[in-house]
Amino acid sequence: MGTDLRAAALGADLDRSLQGVLVAVGLSLLVLVVSFLPVAAGAVVEPGLVIVGFGLASWWAYDNSGLVVSVALVSGPVVARLTYFWWLSLGRPTPVTLPLSFAGQGAWAMWLPVALSLGVVAFAAGVVVRRGRRLVPLAARSGA
């Protein structure tokens, strides 16, 4: 049993994978819009959108989309938030980034590997669940 690298990277159904990329773009735009809300709203909503991106990445991987789609769904909200803080601090000195903070020097260096790792973990979780459901016979799942 071989693995098709193109299907693993981009997904078996390219239309469904394109839908996943469009959802990632929409999620990124939503994060950018929420970034302009008052600080209290953004501080609550934006980490939630990163978690939603992780859940969507796992779902799209379960639905046989590729690794690229999962990474895009997780990294989209993170990159949007980092871009907002980069734009906000243009021409001004910024402090060093605190752990898990999106603002400050070093935020890109900390968050990009985290976002890529979360995308890979979400993809792996979706694939494991999809393959696990194939291994368990339908009669055993229904309890009959």
PyMOL commands that set and color helices and strands:
alter all, ss='L'
color gray80, all
select helices_A, chain A and resi 5-10+14-35+39-62+67-88+107-135+138-142
alter helices_A, ss='H'
color red, helices_A
deselect
rebuild
show_as cartoon
